Amino acid sequence: MTDPLLALRPWQAPELTSWGRLPMNAVDRRSGALPLDGDWRFKLLPTPDAPVGGAWSSAYVPGAWTLQGTDDLPQYTNVRMPFPDFPPGSPDANPTGVYEREVDVPAEWAGRRIVLQVGAAESVLLVHVDGRPVGISKDSHLAAEFDLSGVVRPGERATVRLTVVKWSDASHIEDQDQWWHGGVTRSVLLYATDPLHLADVTVRARQDGGLRIDCRVRDARGALPDGWYVSGELEGHLLTQDTEFDRLNTEDDRVSDFLGEARIRATVPDVRTWNAETPELYDLTVRLHRADGTVADTSRHRVGFRDVEIVGRDLLVNGERVFIRGVNRHDFHPLTGRTVSYDDMRADLVLLKRFGFNAIRTSHYPNDPALYDLADELGFYVVDEADIESHDHAHEIADDPRYLNAFVDRVSRMVLRDKNHPSIIIWSLGNESDYGANHDAAAGWVRRHDPTRPIQYEGAAKLDWAATDDASDIACPMYAPLEDCVAHALSGRQTRPLIQCEYSHAMGNSNGTLADHWAAIESTPGLQGGFIWEFWDHGILQRVSDGRPTGRAGAGLYAGGVAAPGHRWAYGGDFGETIHDSAFIADGVVFPDRTPKPALYEHREIAAPVRIECFKHEGIVLGNHQHFRGLDWLTGQWELSLADGRTLTTPADLPDLRPGETAAVPLPFEVPRDGGEAWLTLRVTLAEDQPWAPRGTEVCVPQVRLRGPDPTEDTAVDRLVEVDGEGLLVHPLLTAAPTLSLWRAPTDNDELGGMALRWRTWGLDSLVRKVVSVRRDGGRVTVDTEYAGTVGVVRHRQVFTPVEGGVRVDEEAELPEEFDDVARVGSVFETTPGLDLLEWFGQGPWESYPDRSAGAPVGHHSVRVDDLFTPYLRPQESGGRHGVRRFTLSAPDATGPVPRQATSAPSRRPALPQALRAGGAPTLAAPAESPSTSSTRAFGRHAESTHRTPLLDGQALPAGALAVVLDEPRQVSVTRHRAEDLAAATHHDELVPRSGCVVHIDAAHRGLGTTSCGPDTFPEYRIPPGVHRWSWTLRVL
């Protein structure tokens, strides 16, 4: 007999969004429910209508079957659909998972309404119980509920079957730049209520303390009983039903036999308001009573009193124009894909809070309800986004009436579920789906149901940011050039806030010019921030031996952003798929194990709540850059770093500043007359424990230069400099002499932005060196060379001058006009093995580049060479340090205690934590804690130091240390890999670290930009043709 649900062929019917599914509501039924997570019987069919026969395997729920040992593996596409069928079609070969298990229905549920909730299923869900059809649902990221009261019997066992069809008409509107999976990806549960129950509760809590609670009441038996009523309790204070509301409904003939409506009103005196800085919440309980006063149903909520409104071109929270320091966040886990636990979500938000973020866009679908609970508690502004993206066929679907129901259904169900969360300040109609009547229909429903929040949709606003007649209340472009944003704000035409829904694409070594963007945002009325794309690198942990995902068995097989030996982070194409978009999935500010990338430290400093505004004669001017609170939750320590190696510290008394205020504080030190360049740093930490970090966690490190460098000059000595017949420096600690370098291993921005192709076309990766002359003048040697590319010749001169303890190298490179905008201009050399510790005075300890250096304060830093490298998923230029004045390479024991390492070096693969070697739950690494003392930590492995004095200026060091003093602050990198090593590799398991160090000293280094998806770096961070000069002194100590 044909199954009636299969007969509908719902995977090919866009008009059908559900059948037998209960309406969405905001009553949380998780507490007291019967969880059905765990191992289910499982069978993967080749098509939805294939017979279910043969032996069963098992699958864990929640989870994607693509990560649980099946032959249907993950596939990544950005825009292109993974199959050729046009909407609303789906392929004939359509993997379909059948999940089945027995459920013992509690006997005490007799006479009650029994409901099955399936948290999420991708992409079409069909439900059967004991072989009987129950319902259908679409939308891979919202729960579906089905009334089983007439299907199961309390005290007996029932067989629940969930059939999940992977490809469908719905797939065309879930084309969301992420891995394609299939399965039941959120929790399944069974709960029971009284027949008389709360069908929905809507809470509106205003900044002025006004509280309105609207209740909808139904009875599963049909007609409502007489005499029911509702009550509430807020923080122990009883709330009663609004009799005036009841009277008006009666007069207006709005009293129904089967749908009850009731309202509670109250005003809270001296209300504690909610905002992202001080997320004050009140506990609210709503009760539904029978006529005799007994409680039939209860709904609990955490309420935040706040207002959101748009006034002119400003988005206001509680009347304040707030900056949106946001990030786009997908649900992701390297072992379980879209299935994430409560602990995972909390760790995500805790880490974001520590790095200065205050907003999340739920790209590109509603998240698990627990995430909004956490956002309410920890303090985040949320853009809640509907599960709609039709990227590959956007304009065709936007006006397709067959998809009208789906658009309205997905947007309205999101709003109905999430409307009571104070963290949600904006509704989003979806992503990259062009703009059409379907969007207007969905927007109309939202405006009617929830007039308290604005709506945004990039597709509606993209053609005219100043328009006032489309579906978006906010101009929310993506990757708009900064100059266009500023020009719009200054044009006099701006009609609404401009908040970029996506900007600063974080693919690989990226996020260049982030500080420049925020300097413009904070100084330009009308600009209010944006959401970085994105939080995660979506690398799935993969076994190299058979190319399959490890799934949950991979717990503990990664650390510090790097997979363990025999494993790697997989991206598009790594599972054998032919249609894919390669490493475009690796575009987050954290690695797949939640290890922070260096760009997060850039953002932390840009978002600093307290800043040094300037240094005046009356002292250091500090500013409070928050919107709602003072500085009493923070404490600090002043740190004075002198170029001669001294570091002075003293506690800082932060002034009592209201938001936006500034004040001058006395200079905490009498700056020594000697010591050279002097930098004053304020290390700001938490004064007390916060829900997102313990006391002492570093919040920011604002800095100001008090004194510039002293002029220095090396004195030539009567000694010969040894060069070979090719004019190359001969040195006992160098295995490769200093030569000219114009090439870097292309970043993802370089590759996708076209610069790498241009550089290869010019031959910058294979320059041919030709000696023109080698001349001696006493001890000095001048070497003139030419480096020929395919389209131009670079003239290069090196002058080697013997100086006390070493040799000064003066260099000059003349780039032809053809070489406009190269990767770098500088020197590269390689050292003997054993020089494994880098100590430097300059910006650090994090990786930094010319257009991404705001988060790297000047100071004395010490890091193992292996820890300097940043393991971006696709190997590329990394590990650079900007603004280096001088550095020393030595054996780790040459200068005292070795800095402690949190984990081993990325290129050598991590040692596994002992507690995880035997396996365990797939919980990601906890967010890295910022240092709370004067120690510094390097990227990834975070090697620490104690701010020892530098290794130069005549201080005694054991022989064998190599010291370099630069003529001015320069870009320096020290790693185990040549540029060609990195450029040739596609994954880190292919890299073989060299025993010595590869050292780059750059006179100029091109900025990073965000060209993989967005604007390039600014002209001031690009390298022009012409003459470039630099000098450096090399000593053996």
Secondary structure, DSSP 8 states (H G I E B T S, - for coil): ---HHHHT-GGG-TT--EES-----S----TT-EE--EEEEEEEESSTTS---S--EEEEESEEGGGTT-S---EEESSS-SS---TT---SS--EEEEEEEEE--GGGTTSEEEEEEEEEESEEEEEETTEEEEEEE-TTS-EEEE-TTT--TTSEEEEEEEEESSSGGGGGEE-SEEE--EEEEEEEEEEE-SEEEEEEEEEE-TTSEEEEEEEEEETTBS--TT-EEEEEETTEEEEB-HHHHHHHHHTT---SS-EEEEEEEE-TT--BB-SSSB--EEEEEEEE-TTS-EEEEEEEEE-B--EEEETTEEEETTEE--EEEEE----BTTTBT---HHHHHHHHHHHHHTT--EEE-TTS---HHHHHHHHHHT-EEEEE-S-EEGGGHHHHHT-GGGHHHHHHHHHHHHHHHTT-TTEEEEE--SS----HHHHHHHHHHHHH-TTS-EE-HHHHSS-TT-SSSS-SBB--BS--HHHHHHHHHSS---S-EEEEEES--SSS--TTHHHHHHHHHHSTTEEEEEES-SBB--EEEETTT--B-GGGGTTSEETTEE-TTEEEE-TTTTS-SS--GGGGB--SB-TT--B-HHHHHHHHHT-SEEEEEEETTEEEEEE--SS--STTEEEEEEEEETTS-EEEEEE------TT-EEEE--SS---SSSSSEEEEEEEEESS-BTTB-TT-EEE--EEEEE--------B-S----B-TTS-B--TTEEEEEEEE------HHHHHHTHHHHHHHHTGGG-EEEEEEEEEETTEEEEEEEEE-SS-EEEEEEEEEEETTEEEEEEEEEE-TT--S-SEEEEEEEE-TT--EEEEEEE-SS--BTTB-TTS-EEEEEEEGGGT----SS--S--EEEEEEEEEEE-TTSSSS----SS--GGG-----GGGTT--------------SS-EE-TTT--EE-----S-TT----TT-EEEEEEEEEEEEEES--HHHHHH-SSGGG----SS-EEEEEEEE-----GGGS----GGGS--SEEEEEEEEEEE-
